[in-house]
Amino acid sequence: MDIVLYHERSHANRFDGIGMFILQILTVPFLPRAKAGLTEEFLLSAEFECDRFAAEQCGDGLAVADMLVKLGRIRLGEMMEIGAREDTYVFSVFGQSIERRVAWLINTPGSSEQGLSEIIERLICYTVIAAFILAEPIHHALEKALGYLLK
């Protein structure tokens, strides 16, 4: 149970809820698939980091991996009890891939700062693309608004 508490404490310390809120605001002008992809990457990166923190605190990455598998089995059992369609069974906890998280815990000795930096780089790239796409319409809208104000 301590592993789960360490993991959740890490979410609180990292302000992941606020980060997700800011991400949702910044990605408003993005296409739905781009926004969903960026959100999924943010969530997975946050889960990787919180899993890493829990592993550091308890001193055993395999124990964290074991806990993820146990939680995944509980979640799968709950889905089967409520009668979810078989093709909707995804071995995940809250939509985050357990397989990737377990593999990451087993195969990654250090921090995943690169994962977070990749998310930031992608957010910057998407923002620049959105700025280029929106620049022309915003420019013309401002010209019209100023034209009406100056008449």
Secondary structure, DSSP 8 states (H G I E B T S, - for coil): -HHHHHHHHHHHHHTHHHHHHHHHHHTTTS-HHHHHHHHHHHHHHHHHHHHHHHHHHHT-HHHHHHHHHHHHHHHHHHHHHTT--GGG--SEETTEEHHHHHHHHHH--S--HHHHHHHHHHHHHHHHHHHHHHHHHHHHHHHHHHHHHH-
